[in-house]
Amino acid sequence: MSKEQQKNAVPPFSRYQKFAIFVLALTQFTVILDFMVMSPLGDMLMKSLDIKPHHFGLAVSAYAFSAGISGLLTAGFADKFDRKKLLLFFYTGFIAGTICCGIAGSYPLLVCARIITGLFGGVIGSVSMAIIADLFSIEQRGRVMGFVQMGFGASQVLGIPVGLFLANTWGWHSPFLWVAAMAIVIAFLIAAKLQPLTKHLAVQQDKTAFTHLLHTISKKDYRIAFSATALLAIGGFMMMPFGSAFAINNLGITQKQLPIIFMVAGLSTLIVMPLIGKLSDKVDKFRIFTFACAWMVVMVTLYTNLAVTPLWLVVIFNVLMMAGIMSRMVPSTALVSAVPVLRDRGAFMSINSSLQQIAGGIAAAFAGMIVVQKNKFSPLEHYNTLGYIIVGITSLSVLLIYRVSKMIKNRSRMQPEM
């Protein structure tokens, strides 16, 4: 094999690495499903709880804000414990919060339950990312992100349709209890099979958690990556909370047809995500990201301006739009994961996740103020305005991810990844 071929060769996964991908993907599946199920339940919740769009936007953002605050509070401690123990601790809290959502009997109690779920669930993604960065080289992470983020597609193919079926049959509480039951099984699997991850403990230099937090925030390279993640989150969160309400009240889709849209779109991501992951490892990650952003901009602009549309066409638009939205995340997440050095990974991922959640919460609340609905059954107004804002934000995110990509390439020329 020539030197050029060796350079371009993609390292294979070991048996244990495959297991780690599997269990982290399952973990992400339940966390994403818990969050994502709020969107298809949106129309049902607004009608059953007699709340306005801005109230629902606050219910969605409550999770995001609490997750963001939790991540910042735990960032200083994130590199001072075994990552497996951290994952189990926060996953257990997430399960408890999800159960609270399942037994909430009113809007205020639901908001409180979402806050509890966010306090724990929002940190799980950052711990998982730190584990991925510890176990996999940068040449492998595109494929890893492709598989782990299949949790998003799986939640739409399996989770959301089943969740909607449960909600239509037994009420909106039942999907949360179902998610909690699955998460309990996965928690036992993590406890039994995932190996401790303590290598980072040997290279810690900061004496206190607060010092470690300040040390991480003070690095310019890290701040660039944080800004890029925040912009990506804003672009993703703005449309999502009102997706089902827009489909039902503007596009003419019925509650029974809604699962079909989510299922087909989710199936498409199960195909697209691993493909994008492989391309990200073989081709330049920034190029893949830029193409995905361009595709997303076109599809979001078209979709948010649709009126009453046949089901088959709505399905096609959703598939094409989701392909762009999700294809951004694989290469961008792989690039951002390469920014921190080993001793800072836990804190970096926690802060990064926090900013992502807070930015998403602001986006959801902001979207709730822009979107207007005159009564329970009237079309949403100004939904296309969200699309135009997303176009501008996506353009800015391309510039920041370019800086992240350039930073990583410059570093790899000077020294190997730590």
C-alpha positions as CSV (number, residue, x, y, z in Angstrom):
1,M,0.0,0.0,0.0
2,S,1.4,3.4,-1.0
3,K,1.8,6.3,1.5
4,E,-1.1,8.1,-0.1
5,Q,-3.3,5.0,0.2
6,Q,-2.3,4.7,3.9
7,K,-3.1,8.3,4.4
8,N,-6.6,7.9,3.0
9,A,-7.3,4.5,4.6
10,V,-10.2,4.6,7.0
11,P,-9.4,2.7,10.3
12,P,-11.8,-0.2,11.0
13,F,-13.8,-0.4,14.2
14,S,-12.9,-3.0,16.9
15,R,-15.6,-5.2,18.4
16,Y,-15.8,-3.1,21.6
17,Q,-15.9,0.1,19.6
18,K,-18.9,-1.3,17.7
19,F,-20.6,-2.1,21.0
20,A,-19.9,1.5,22.3
21,I,-21.4,2.9,19.1
22,F,-24.5,0.7,19.6
23,V,-25.1,1.6,23.2
24,L,-24.4,5.4,22.7
25,A,-26.8,5.3,19.7
26,L,-29.5,3.8,21.9
27,T,-28.9,6.4,24.6
28,Q,-29.1,9.2,22.0
29,F,-32.3,7.5,20.6
30,T,-34.1,7.8,23.9
31,V,-32.9,11.3,24.7
32,I,-33.7,12.6,21.2
33,L,-37.1,10.8,21.2
34,D,-38.0,12.4,24.6
35,F,-37.3,15.8,23.1
36,M,-38.5,15.2,19.6
37,V,-41.9,13.8,20.7
38,M,-42.9,17.2,21.9
39,S,-43.1,18.4,18.3
40,P,-45.7,15.9,16.9
41,L,-47.6,16.2,20.2
42,G,-47.6,20.0,19.8
43,D,-51.0,20.3,18.2
44,M,-52.5,17.8,20.6
45,L,-51.0,19.5,23.7
46,M,-52.1,23.0,22.5
47,K,-55.7,21.8,22.1
48,S,-55.9,19.5,25.2
49,L,-54.2,22.0,27.6
50,D,-55.8,25.0,25.9
51,I,-52.6,26.9,25.4
52,K,-51.3,29.3,22.8
53,P,-48.2,28.8,20.5
54,H,-46.0,31.0,22.8
55,H,-47.0,28.8,25.8
56,F,-46.0,25.7,23.9
57,G,-42.7,27.4,22.7
58,L,-41.9,28.0,26.4
59,A,-42.6,24.4,27.3
60,V,-40.1,23.3,24.6
61,S,-37.5,25.9,25.6
62,A,-37.9,25.0,29.3
63,Y,-36.0,21.8,28.6
64,A,-33.4,23.6,26.6
65,F,-32.7,26.3,29.1
66,S,-32.5,23.9,32.0
67,A,-30.2,21.6,30.0
68,G,-28.0,24.6,29.2
69,I,-27.7,25.7,32.8
70,S,-27.0,22.2,33.9
71,G,-24.2,21.8,31.4
72,L,-22.5,25.0,32.5
73,L,-22.8,24.0,36.2
74,T,-21.3,20.5,35.5
75,A,-18.6,21.6,33.0
76,G,-15.9,22.1,35.6
77,F,-16.5,18.6,37.0
78,A,-16.9,16.8,33.7
79,D,-13.2,15.8,33.4
80,K,-12.8,14.8,37.1
81,F,-14.8,11.6,37.1
82,D,-15.1,8.3,35.2
83,R,-17.2,9.1,32.1
84,K,-19.1,5.9,32.5
85,K,-20.3,6.9,36.0
86,L,-21.2,10.4,34.8
87,L,-23.3,8.9,31.9
88,L,-25.1,6.6,34.3
89,F,-25.8,9.4,36.8
90,F,-27.3,11.8,34.3
91,Y,-29.2,9.1,32.5
92,T,-30.8,8.0,35.7
93,G,-31.9,11.6,36.3
94,F,-33.2,11.8,32.8
95,I,-35.3,8.7,33.4
96,A,-36.8,10.2,36.5
97,G,-37.6,13.5,34.7
98,T,-39.3,11.6,31.8
99,I,-41.5,9.7,34.3
100,C,-42.5,13.1,35.8
101,C,-43.6,14.2,32.3
102,G,-45.7,11.1,32.0
103,I,-47.6,11.8,35.2
104,A,-47.9,15.6,34.8
105,G,-51.6,16.6,35.0
106,S,-51.4,20.3,33.9
107,Y,-49.4,22.8,31.9
108,P,-47.4,24.1,34.9
109,L,-46.5,20.6,36.0
110,L,-45.5,19.6,32.5
111,V,-43.1,22.7,32.3
112,C,-41.6,21.7,35.7
113,A,-41.2,18.1,34.5
114,R,-39.5,19.3,31.3
115,I,-37.1,21.4,33.4
116,I,-36.1,18.3,35.5
117,T,-35.7,16.2,32.4
118,G,-33.5,18.9,30.8
119,L,-31.3,19.3,33.9
120,F,-30.2,15.7,33.4
121,G,-30.9,14.9,29.7
122,G,-29.1,17.9,28.4
123,V,-25.7,16.7,29.7
124,I,-26.0,13.2,28.3
125,G,-25.1,14.3,24.8
126,S,-21.9,16.0,26.0
127,V,-20.8,13.0,28.0
128,S,-21.4,10.7,25.0
129,M,-19.4,13.1,22.8
130,A,-16.5,13.0,25.3
131,I,-16.6,9.2,25.3
132,I,-16.6,9.2,21.5
133,A,-13.6,11.5,21.4
134,D,-11.8,9.2,23.8
135,L,-12.5,6.0,22.0
136,F,-12.3,7.0,18.3
137,S,-9.8,8.8,16.2
138,I,-10.7,11.8,14.1
139,E,-10.5,9.6,11.0
140,Q,-13.3,7.4,12.4
141,R,-15.6,10.0,13.9
142,G,-17.5,10.9,10.7
143,R,-18.8,7.3,10.6
144,V,-19.4,7.3,14.4
145,M,-21.4,10.5,14.2
146,G,-23.4,9.1,11.3
147,F,-24.4,6.0,13.3
148,V,-24.9,7.7,16.7
149,Q,-27.0,10.5,15.1
150,M,-29.1,7.8,13.4
151,G,-30.9,8.0,16.8
152,F,-32.7,11.0,15.3
153,G,-33.9,9.1,12.3
154,A,-34.8,6.0,14.4
155,S,-36.8,8.2,16.7
156,Q,-38.9,9.3,13.7
157,V,-39.2,5.9,12.1
158,L,-39.9,3.9,15.2
159,G,-40.3,6.3,18.1
160,I,-42.5,9.1,16.9
161,P,-45.1,7.0,15.1
162,V,-45.4,4.6,18.0
163,G,-45.5,7.6,20.4
164,L,-48.3,9.2,18.4
165,F,-50.2,5.9,18.3
166,L,-49.9,5.7,22.1
167,A,-50.9,9.4,22.5
168,N,-53.9,8.9,20.2
169,T,-54.9,5.7,22.1
170,W,-54.1,6.5,25.8
171,G,-53.4,10.3,25.8
172,W,-50.3,12.5,25.5
173,H,-48.8,11.2,28.8
174,S,-48.2,7.6,27.5
175,P,-45.2,8.4,25.1
176,F,-43.1,9.7,28.0
177,L,-43.7,6.6,30.1
178,W,-42.8,4.5,27.1
179,V,-39.5,6.3,26.6
180,A,-38.7,6.0,30.3
181,A,-39.3,2.2,30.2
182,M,-36.9,1.8,27.2
183,A,-34.3,4.0,29.0
184,I,-34.3,1.8,32.1
185,V,-33.3,-1.2,30.0
186,I,-30.5,0.7,28.3
187,A,-29.2,2.0,31.6
188,F,-28.8,-1.6,32.8
189,L,-26.9,-2.4,29.6
190,I,-24.5,0.6,30.1
191,A,-23.9,-0.4,33.7
192,A,-23.1,-4.1,32.8
193,K,-21.1,-3.7,29.6
194,L,-19.6,-0.3,29.1
195,Q,-16.0,-0.1,30.4
196,P,-14.8,2.7,32.7
197,L,-13.2,5.7,31.0
198,T,-10.6,7.3,33.2
199,K,-7.6,8.0,30.9
200,H,-8.3,11.7,31.0
201,L,-7.9,11.8,34.8
202,A,-4.1,11.3,34.5
203,V,-3.6,14.5,32.6
204,Q,-5.7,16.9,34.7
205,Q,-3.8,20.1,35.6
206,D,-6.5,22.4,37.1
207,K,-6.9,22.0,40.8
208,T,-10.6,23.2,41.1
209,A,-13.7,22.7,39.0
210,F,-14.1,26.5,38.6
211,T,-10.5,26.9,37.4
212,H,-11.0,24.2,34.9
213,L,-14.2,25.9,33.6
214,L,-12.4,29.2,33.2
215,H,-9.5,27.6,31.6
216,T,-11.7,26.0,29.0
217,I,-13.8,29.1,28.3
218,S,-10.6,31.3,27.9
219,K,-9.3,29.5,24.8
220,K,-10.0,31.3,21.6
221,D,-10.2,28.1,19.5
222,Y,-12.8,26.7,21.8
223,R,-14.9,29.9,21.6
224,I,-15.0,29.7,17.8
225,A,-16.3,26.1,18.0
226,F,-18.9,27.1,20.7
227,S,-20.2,29.9,18.5
228,A,-20.6,27.6,15.5
229,T,-22.5,25.0,17.5
230,A,-24.8,27.7,18.9
231,L,-25.7,29.0,15.4
232,L,-26.4,25.4,14.2
233,A,-28.7,24.9,17.2
234,I,-30.6,28.1,16.5
235,G,-31.2,27.1,12.9
236,G,-32.4,23.7,13.9
237,F,-34.7,24.6,16.8
238,M,-36.6,27.4,15.2
239,M,-38.8,25.3,12.9
240,M,-39.1,22.1,14.9
241,P,-41.5,23.0,17.7
242,F,-44.3,24.0,15.3
243,G,-43.6,21.4,12.6
244,S,-46.7,19.3,13.3
245,A,-49.0,22.3,13.9
246,F,-47.8,23.8,10.5
247,A,-48.4,20.4,8.8
248,I,-51.9,20.1,10.2
249,N,-53.2,23.7,10.1
250,N,-51.4,25.0,7.0
251,L,-50.7,22.0,4.8
252,G,-53.9,20.2,5.5
253,I,-52.4,17.0,7.0
254,T,-54.5,15.0,9.4
255,Q,-53.5,13.6,12.8
256,K,-53.6,10.1,11.3
257,Q,-51.4,11.1,8.4
258,L,-48.8,12.8,10.6
259,P,-47.0,9.6,11.6
260,I,-46.5,8.7,7.9
261,I,-44.6,12.0,7.4
262,F,-42.3,11.4,10.4
263,M,-41.8,7.7,9.5
264,V,-40.7,8.3,5.9
265,A,-38.5,11.2,6.8
266,G,-36.9,9.2,9.6
267,L,-36.3,6.2,7.2
268,S,-34.6,8.5,4.8
269,T,-32.2,9.7,7.6
270,L,-31.4,6.1,8.5
271,I,-30.0,5.8,4.9
272,V,-28.5,9.2,4.6
273,M,-26.7,9.5,7.9
274,P,-24.3,6.5,7.6
275,L,-23.7,7.6,4.0
276,I,-22.8,11.1,5.0
277,G,-20.7,9.7,7.8
278,K,-18.6,7.6,5.4
279,L,-18.3,10.6,3.0
280,S,-17.2,12.8,5.9
281,D,-14.3,10.4,6.6
282,K,-13.3,10.0,3.0
283,V,-13.9,13.5,1.6
284,D,-13.3,16.9,3.3
285,K,-15.7,17.3,6.1
286,F,-16.2,21.0,5.5
287,R,-17.1,20.5,1.9
288,I,-19.8,18.0,2.9
289,F,-21.1,20.4,5.5
290,T,-21.3,23.3,3.0
291,F,-23.2,21.3,0.4
292,A,-25.7,20.1,3.1
293,C,-26.2,23.7,4.2
294,A,-26.9,24.9,0.6
295,W,-29.4,22.1,0.1
296,M,-31.1,22.9,3.4
297,V,-31.4,26.6,2.6
298,V,-33.2,25.8,-0.6
299,M,-35.6,23.2,0.9
300,V,-36.4,25.2,4.0
301,T,-37.3,28.3,1.9
302,L,-39.6,26.2,-0.3
303,Y,-41.2,24.2,2.5
304,T,-42.1,27.1,4.8
305,N,-43.9,28.9,2.0
306,L,-46.2,25.9,1.1
307,A,-50.0,26.2,1.5
308,V,-52.4,23.2,1.4
309,T,-50.4,20.4,-0.2
310,P,-51.1,16.7,-1.1
311,L,-49.7,14.2,1.4
312,W,-47.3,12.6,-1.1
313,L,-45.7,16.0,-1.9
314,V,-45.4,16.9,1.8
315,V,-43.6,13.6,2.4
316,I,-41.2,14.3,-0.5
317,F,-40.5,17.8,0.8
318,N,-39.9,16.5,4.4
319,V,-37.5,13.9,3.1
320,L,-35.4,16.4,1.1
321,M,-35.5,19.0,3.8
322,M,-34.4,16.5,6.6
323,A,-31.6,15.2,4.4
324,G,-30.1,18.7,4.4
325,I,-30.8,19.5,8.0
326,M,-29.3,16.3,9.4
327,S,-26.4,16.1,6.9
328,R,-25.1,19.3,8.4
329,M,-24.8,17.7,11.8
330,V,-22.5,14.7,11.0
331,P,-19.5,16.6,9.6
332,S,-19.9,19.6,11.8
333,T,-20.1,17.5,15.0
334,A,-17.1,15.4,13.9
335,L,-15.1,18.6,13.3
336,V,-16.1,20.2,16.6
337,S,-15.2,17.0,18.5
338,A,-11.6,17.4,17.3
339,V,-11.1,20.9,18.8
340,P,-10.5,20.1,22.5
341,V,-7.4,18.3,23.8
342,L,-7.9,15.2,26.0
343,R,-7.8,16.9,29.4
344,D,-10.5,19.5,28.4
345,R,-12.9,17.2,26.5
346,G,-15.5,16.7,29.2
347,A,-15.6,20.4,30.1
348,F,-15.6,21.5,26.4
349,M,-18.4,19.1,25.5
350,S,-20.5,20.2,28.5
351,I,-20.1,23.9,27.6
352,N,-20.7,23.2,24.0
353,S,-23.8,21.2,24.8
354,S,-25.0,23.9,27.2
355,L,-24.7,26.7,24.6
356,Q,-26.4,24.4,22.0
357,Q,-29.3,23.9,24.4
358,I,-29.6,27.5,25.5
359,A,-29.4,28.8,21.9
360,G,-32.0,26.2,20.9
361,G,-34.2,27.4,23.8
362,I,-33.9,31.0,22.8
363,A,-34.7,30.0,19.2
364,A,-37.8,28.0,20.3
365,A,-39.1,30.8,22.5
366,F,-38.3,33.4,19.8
367,A,-40.2,31.3,17.2
368,G,-43.1,31.2,19.6
369,M,-43.3,35.0,19.5
370,I,-43.1,35.2,15.7
371,V,-45.6,32.4,14.9
372,V,-49.2,33.5,15.4
373,Q,-52.4,31.4,15.5
374,K,-55.7,33.2,15.8
375,N,-57.6,30.2,17.2
376,K,-57.0,26.4,17.7
377,F,-57.8,25.5,14.1
378,S,-56.6,28.5,12.1
379,P,-53.4,28.3,10.0
380,L,-50.1,29.4,11.6
381,E,-49.0,32.8,10.4
382,H,-45.4,34.0,9.8
383,Y,-44.0,30.5,9.7
384,N,-42.1,31.4,6.5
385,T,-40.4,34.2,8.4
386,L,-38.7,31.5,10.5
387,G,-37.4,30.0,7.2
388,Y,-35.8,33.3,6.1
389,I,-34.2,33.7,9.5
390,I,-32.8,30.2,9.3
391,V,-31.3,30.9,5.9
392,G,-29.3,33.9,7.3
393,I,-28.2,31.9,10.4
394,T,-27.1,28.9,8.3
395,S,-24.9,31.2,6.1
396,L,-23.1,32.5,9.2
397,S,-22.6,28.9,10.5
398,V,-20.7,28.0,7.3
399,L,-18.2,30.8,7.9
400,L,-17.6,29.6,11.5
401,I,-17.3,25.9,10.6
402,Y,-14.8,26.9,8.0
403,R,-12.7,28.5,10.7
404,V,-13.0,25.3,12.8
405,S,-11.9,23.1,9.8
406,K,-9.0,25.3,9.1
407,M,-7.9,25.3,12.7
408,I,-7.9,21.5,12.9
409,K,-6.0,21.1,9.6
410,N,-3.3,23.6,10.9
411,R,-3.0,21.7,14.2
412,S,-2.7,18.3,12.5
413,R,0.2,19.6,10.4
414,M,2.0,20.7,13.5
415,Q,1.2,17.9,15.9
416,P,-0.9,14.7,16.2
417,E,-4.2,14.8,18.0
418,M,-3.9,14.6,21.8
